Amino acid sequence: MAGSRGHLQPVRGRLMLAFAVAGPGSFPKSHTEAVNDVPPAEIETPPIVIRRYLGDEAPALVEAVTASVDHLMPWMPWASAEPLKPALEAFVARSVDEFDRGENFNYAIWSSGQSTLVGGSGLHPRLGPGRIEIGYWVRDGMLRRGVATRVARALTIAAFGLPEIDEVHIHCDEANVASAAVPRRLGFRLIRTLADEVTAPGEIGRSMEWVTTRVEWDESAQGS
């Protein structure tokens, strides 16, 4: 599936991703920049749905993070917030506001019936003009099922649907092998590994920067 890309189909005001299949929101850093266009509010890529925060997701988010805190804490500094519930409630409210203003685009990842929140993701325009960064996390119990890869593929397609975006990035600590496997599967290039601040217990302070350009992604799609 790493070579598959996909295309966009409008479905009742949303976007559905259809993939030619052969045979991991992250809570972002600040300093985002408003973009002229916004990505879709909802993306269907069965068996999951990627949907912007609408304001009522805090209970489901608290449940998902609480159930997953042991596996999130080594990589996600926000997972150790105390108390957790008000921190996540504030995150949901901020996500609604930022999406409405076109400044930052956080999504909840749901099961297809939208009954279970299975993770979080985002498109973060914090790298300068023409660039956007993807973030993602997946709850315990849904790991190693291709969720992060499917989400990252869907968000890459959505990002290149924005006319001003020329590069999509995924950044992760070098020690986070599972996270680094996602851009590698999707054909992103590792352009550099830089010394970085350690912000979570599992990190070693070496940030991997993965990227794909619009031309590279289109060429890969044509060859898949």
C-alpha positions in Angstrom: 0.0 0.0 0.0 3.0 2.3 0.3 2.9 3.0 -3.4 -0.8 3.7 -3.5 -1.9 7.3 -3.5 -5.6 7.9 -4.2 -7.9 10.6 -5.5 -10.5 12.9 -4.2 -14.2 12.4 -4.8 -16.8 15.0 -3.5 -19.4 13.3 -1.3 -22.2 15.4 0.1 -19.9 18.4 0.8 -17.2 16.2 2.2 -14.3 14.4 0.5 -14.0 10.6 0.1 -10.7 9.1 -0.7 -10.7 6.1 -3.0 -7.4 4.1 -3.1 -6.0 1.7 -5.6 -4.8 -0.8 -3.1 -2.4 -3.6 -4.2 -3.0 -7.0 -2.8 0.1 7.1 12.3 -3.3 15.6 15.3 -1.5 16.1 17.0 -1.2 19.0 19.4 1.0 21.4 17.5 3.5 24.0 18.4 2.5 27.6 18.1 3.5 30.1 15.4 1.2 28.8 12.7 0.4 31.0 9.6 -3.0 31.5 8.1 -3.5 30.0 4.6 -5.7 31.3 1.8 -7.6 28.1 1.4 -8.7 25.5 3.9 -8.6 21.7 3.7 -11.8 19.7 3.9 -13.7 19.5 7.2 -14.1 15.8 6.8 -12.4 13.1 4.9 -13.7 9.5 4.5 -11.0 6.9 4.0 -12.7 3.6 5.1 -12.5 2.2 7.7 -11.9 5.6 9.3 -13.2 9.1 9.1 -10.9 12.2 9.6 -13.1 15.1 10.9 -12.2 18.6 12.1 -13.1 19.3 15.7 -16.6 20.7 16.1 -16.5 21.4 19.8 -18.2 18.4 21.4 -15.3 15.9 21.1 -13.7 16.4 24.5 -15.2 13.4 26.3 -14.2 11.0 23.5 -10.8 12.6 23.4 -10.2 12.3 27.1 -11.2 8.6 27.0 -8.9 7.9 24.1 -5.9 9.6 25.6 -6.5 8.2 29.0 -6.6 4.7 27.6 -3.4 5.3 25.6 -1.3 7.4 28.0 1.3 4.8 28.5 2.2 4.5 24.8 1.7 8.3 24.1 3.8 9.7 26.9 7.2 8.7 25.5 6.6 10.8 22.4 3.8 13.3 23.1 4.5 15.9 25.9 0.9 16.9 26.1 -0.1 13.4 27.1 1.4 14.1 30.6 -0.6 17.3 31.2 -2.1 17.5 34.7 -5.0 17.8 35.0 -5.6 16.2 31.6 -9.3 16.8 31.2 -9.2 20.6 31.2 -6.1 20.6 29.0 -7.9 18.5 26.3 -11.1 20.6 26.6 -9.0 23.7 25.9 -7.3 22.0 23.0 -10.7 21.2 21.4 -11.9 24.7 21.8 -8.7 26.1 20.4 -8.8 23.7 17.5 -12.3 24.9 16.5 -11.2 28.5 16.6 -8.0 28.0 14.7 -9.7 26.0 11.9 -12.4 28.6 11.6 -9.7 31.3 11.2 -7.7 29.2 8.7 -4.7 29.2 10.9 -4.3 25.5 11.9 -6.2 22.3 11.1 -6.6 19.7 13.8 -8.7 16.6 13.2 -10.1 13.8 15.2 -9.8 10.3 13.7 -13.0 8.2 14.1 -14.0 4.7 13.3 -16.3 4.7 10.2 -19.4 4.8 12.4 -17.9 7.8 14.2 -18.6 6.0 17.5 -15.0 5.6 18.6 -12.2 8.2 18.5 -9.2 6.3 17.4 -6.6 9.1 17.3 -5.8 12.6 16.3 -4.1 14.3 13.4 -3.5 17.7 11.9 -2.2 19.9 9.0 0.0 22.6 10.5 1.2 25.6 8.4 4.1 26.4 10.7 7.1 25.9 8.4 6.8 29.0 6.2 5.1 29.8 2.9 4.3 26.8 0.6 4.9 24.2 3.3 2.7 22.3 5.7 3.4 19.7 8.3 1.4 16.6 9.2 1.0 15.3 12.7 -0.7 12.1 14.0 -1.2 9.8 16.9 -3.2 6.6 17.3 -4.9 5.2 20.4 -3.9 2.0 22.1 -5.7 -0.9 20.6 -5.6 0.5 17.1 -1.8 0.3 16.6 -0.2 -1.6 13.8 -3.4 -1.5 11.7 -2.2 1.1 9.2 -4.3 3.9 10.7 -1.4 6.4 10.8 -0.3 5.6 7.3 -3.9 5.9 5.9 -4.3 9.2 7.7 -1.0 10.7 6.5 -1.8 9.7 3.0 -5.2 11.3 3.1 -3.9 14.5 4.6 -1.1 14.7 2.1 -3.7 14.5 -0.7 -5.8 17.2 1.1 -2.7 19.4 1.6 -1.9 19.3 -2.1 -5.5 20.3 -2.7 -4.5 23.7 -1.3 -3.1 25.7 -4.3 -0.4 27.4 -2.2 1.1 24.2 -0.8 4.2 22.9 -2.6 5.7 20.7 0.2 4.3 18.4 2.8 6.5 17.5 5.8 6.4 14.9 8.6 8.9 15.5 11.5 9.6 13.0 14.3 12.3 12.1 16.7 14.8 9.6 15.4 14.0 7.2 18.2 10.3 7.1 17.2 10.7 4.2 14.8 7.0 3.6 14.4 6.3 7.2 13.5 9.2 7.4 11.0 7.9 4.3 9.2 4.8 6.2 8.0 6.5 8.8 5.7 8.9 6.1 4.6 6.0 3.9 3.4 4.4 6.8 1.6 7.6 7.6 -0.3 8.6 10.8 1.5 12.3 11.6 1.4 14.4 12.0 4.6 16.1 15.4 3.9 18.0 15.8 7.1 18.2 14.9 10.8 18.9 17.8 13.1 19.7 18.3 16.8 16.5 19.3 18.5 15.1 19.9 22.0 14.0 16.9 23.9 10.4 17.4 24.9 9.2 13.9 25.8 10.9 11.0 27.7 11.4 8.7 24.6 13.1 11.3 22.5 16.9 11.5 21.9 16.9 15.0 20.6 17.4 14.2 16.9 14.6 15.3 14.7 14.0 13.6 11.3 12.5 15.8 8.6 10.7 13.9 5.9 9.2 15.7 2.8 7.4 15.2 -0.4 6.8 17.8 -3.0 3.8 18.3 -5.2 5.7 17.1 -8.3 7.0 14.0 -6.5 3.6 13.1 -5.1 1.9 13.5 -8.5 4.6 11.4 -10.2 4.3 8.7 -7.6 0.5 8.7 -8.1 0.8 8.3 -11.8 3.2 5.3 -11.3 1.1 3.6 -8.7 
